[in-house]
Amino acid sequence: MNGGHKPSVLDRALRLFAEVRSGEGANVLILAVNVFLLLTAYSMLKPLRDGLILGEQGPEFTSYMAAAMAFILIPVIIGYGKLADRFPRRRLINVVTVFFAACCLVFYLAGHGGLRIGIAFYIWIGIFSAMILAQFWGFANDLYTNEEGERLFPIIQVGGAAGAIVGATTVKEMIVPFGLYTPMLFAGALLVLSLLLTNWVDRRERLRTEASVDPKLSTATSPAATGEFRMDTGEFKNLREALKEALDRQARGEVPIEEPIGERIEEEPEIESGRGAFALVFRTRYLLYIAILVLLLNWVNTNGENLLRFLISDTAQRVVEGGAGGVTVGQYIGTFYAGFHKWVNIVALVLQLFVVSRVIKYVGVHVGIMILPLIALGSYAFIAVYPVLKYVRWAKTTENATDYSLQNTVQNALFLPTTREQKYKAKQVTDSFSKRLGDTLAALTVFLTVNVLGTGIRTFALLNIVLVLIWLAVAYRIGREYKELVRTGRPPV
């Protein structure tokens, strides 16, 4: 498609990190900056959430809210699906992003007005963090073919990895001089700026891929959640429409008559559209597997985070009681997590820059989706034998860094062969609801393990080993189906 164009300086520069072809660099960079702004905004808001909810309610209450978040998301996702049925993709993204940006202003004013916003802000950011990123990656999936997405998603995700670092660093310097509310305005401004980039790249991509498409059928006017999907020709068409065009070309003598294309049109299955987001997932095996994978991933990961919290809390208590350094428990824990998150983000960025694109290129998405569970399996097997803080720290650093880089990229790439309706609707279920449901199961695990079973660190590790084995089996099945979907060029039904 771009073979006749000479690569630009930007194209050549980006090839250090991924296989960027002629003419692709500009849009890839815009999308990378876009997700950079979104992750910067979220990383600025996340510490504010913790400061507000812990200051007003305490840590026990936060665990209850995290467990309830999955059920709060159900009506939100249903409402989002209805918007996707009505609005074209650009208007859908504009409406949702402006709403979240406006909420930042409302929370700022309410906080300065003396209102207790901790609970509302905690609920809101749980919805925001899941939906805004799922929406971005649904949009990115809508722009690119399978082949393009596999090549370009790794470089786009570099923006997200960098944004997580910049946001956390920036808000740390802002909280003391400006308080907990002013950074909300900066985050809201970043969302508006990201929206400008979304509109820009949407216009550029439509000029590139839809120049010959009837304006009434283009993505500028068609609802985001249609039954259409991206053909490898670079245009948005329903499968039946593509075959009908082939029949017309055959009738005009533009292609040889080698097979009865008309009969193929009748044999092609209808791609049902207009279904709710949850119905799409539960009635489509491939999507259901992805939902289960995300649930297991977050269940395992949150179990691991809780395991780390128990170990660091116990270690901090013993260090303080021993009088080492004259620090408090809170200072010891805070210093530990500052270093922990710093190294997770650094390793994730290095992996995203130099490893992820190579993994996808040489072994494929279908293998890449199995790498994190294999790492987790080794990590928790090691922890079960040596439940020592030093080992747990580096095991979790490896696991989290791989999650934020490779896993994030290949997990988003799984939606490349899906319909546009599945990209916008079902992705909200898999990325939002399944993620929070995994957190809910992890909260239940803590309750049963600590309060009922009365067991310790090794129990967490052994439970995670069992969960990881199930996760690995699901990842293997998803990889097989993804490979088949890409081979046949058909969306999952």
KADASUL-V70988 format. One record per backbone hydrogen bond with DSSP energy under -1.0 kcal/mol. NH is the residue of the N-H (numbers start at 1). CO is the residue of the C=O. Records with the same first field share a line. If there is no record, write none. Layout:
# KADASUL-V70988
NH = CO + CO
This chain:
# KADASUL-V70988
5 = 2
12 = 8
13 = 9
14 = 10
16 = 13
17 = 14
18 = 14
20 = 18
24 = 21
28 = 24
29 = 25
30 = 26
31 = 27
32 = 28
33 = 29
34 = 30
35 = 31
36 = 32
37 = 33
38 = 34
39 = 35
40 = 36
41 = 37
42 = 38
43 = 39
44 = 40
45 = 41
46 = 42
49 = 45
50 = 46
51 = 47
52 = 48
53 = 49
54 = 50
55 = 51
56 = 52
57 = 53
58 = 53
62 = 58
63 = 59
64 = 60
65 = 61
66 = 62
67 = 63
68 = 64
69 = 65
72 = 68
73 = 69
77 = 73
78 = 74
79 = 75
80 = 76
81 = 77
82 = 78
83 = 79
84 = 80
85 = 81
87 = 83
92 = 88
93 = 89
94 = 90
95 = 91
96 = 92
97 = 93
98 = 94
99 = 95
100 = 96
101 = 97
102 = 98
103 = 99
104 = 100
105 = 101
106 = 102
107 = 103
108 = 104
109 = 105
110 = 106
111 = 107
112 = 108
113 = 109
114 = 111
115 = 110
121 = 117
122 = 118
123 = 119
124 = 120
125 = 121
126 = 122
127 = 123
128 = 124
129 = 125
131 = 127
132 = 128
134 = 130
135 = 131
136 = 132
137 = 133
138 = 134
139 = 135
140 = 136
141 = 137
142 = 138
143 = 139
144 = 140
149 = 145
150 = 146
151 = 147
152 = 148
153 = 149
156 = 152
157 = 153
159 = 156
161 = 157
162 = 158
163 = 159
164 = 160
165 = 161
166 = 162
167 = 163
168 = 164
169 = 165
170 = 166
171 = 167
172 = 168
173 = 169
175 = 171
178 = 174
179 = 175
184 = 181
185 = 182
186 = 182
187 = 183
188 = 184
189 = 185
190 = 186
191 = 187
192 = 188
193 = 189
194 = 190
195 = 191
196 = 192
197 = 193
198 = 194
199 = 195
200 = 196
201 = 197
202 = 198
203 = 199
204 = 200
205 = 201
206 = 202
207 = 203
208 = 204
209 = 205
210 = 206
213 = 210
217 = 214
221 = 218
222 = 218
224 = 87
225 = 84
226 = 224
229 = 237
231 = 235
234 = 231
237 = 229
242 = 238
243 = 239
244 = 240
245 = 241
246 = 242
247 = 243
248 = 244
249 = 245
250 = 246
251 = 247
252 = 248
253 = 250
254 = 249
258 = 256
261 = 259
264 = 260
265 = 261
266 = 262
267 = 263
268 = 264
280 = 276
281 = 277
282 = 278
283 = 279
288 = 284
289 = 285
290 = 286
291 = 287
292 = 288
293 = 289
294 = 290
295 = 291
296 = 292
297 = 293
298 = 294
299 = 295
300 = 296
301 = 297
302 = 298
303 = 299
304 = 300
305 = 301
306 = 302
307 = 303
308 = 304
309 = 305
310 = 306
311 = 307
312 = 308
313 = 309
314 = 310
315 = 311
316 = 312
317 = 313
318 = 314
319 = 315
320 = 316
321 = 317
322 = 318
323 = 320
324 = 319
332 = 328
333 = 329
334 = 330
335 = 331
336 = 332
337 = 333
338 = 334
339 = 335
340 = 336
341 = 337
342 = 338
343 = 339
344 = 340
345 = 341
346 = 342
347 = 343
348 = 344
349 = 345
350 = 346
351 = 347
352 = 348
353 = 349
354 = 350
355 = 351
356 = 351
359 = 355
360 = 356
361 = 357
362 = 358
363 = 359
364 = 359
368 = 364
369 = 365
370 = 367
371 = 368
374 = 370
375 = 371
376 = 372
377 = 373
378 = 374
379 = 375
380 = 376
381 = 377
382 = 378
383 = 379
384 = 380
386 = 382
388 = 386
392 = 388
393 = 389
394 = 390
395 = 391
396 = 392
397 = 393
398 = 394
399 = 395
400 = 396
401 = 397
402 = 398
403 = 399
404 = 400
405 = 401
407 = 402
408 = 403
409 = 405
410 = 406
411 = 407
412 = 408
413 = 409
414 = 410
415 = 412
416 = 413
418 = 415
420 = 228
421 = 226
423 = 419
424 = 420
425 = 421
427 = 422
430 = 426
431 = 427
432 = 428
433 = 428
434 = 429
436 = 432
437 = 433
438 = 434
439 = 435
440 = 436
441 = 437
442 = 438
443 = 439
444 = 440
445 = 441
446 = 442
447 = 443
448 = 444
449 = 445
450 = 446
451 = 447
453 = 448
455 = 449
460 = 456
461 = 457
462 = 458
463 = 459
464 = 460
465 = 461
466 = 462
467 = 463
468 = 464
469 = 465
470 = 466
471 = 467
472 = 468
473 = 469
474 = 470
475 = 471
476 = 472
477 = 473
478 = 474
479 = 475
480 = 476
481 = 477
482 = 478
483 = 479
484 = 480
485 = 481
486 = 482
487 = 483
488 = 484
489 = 485
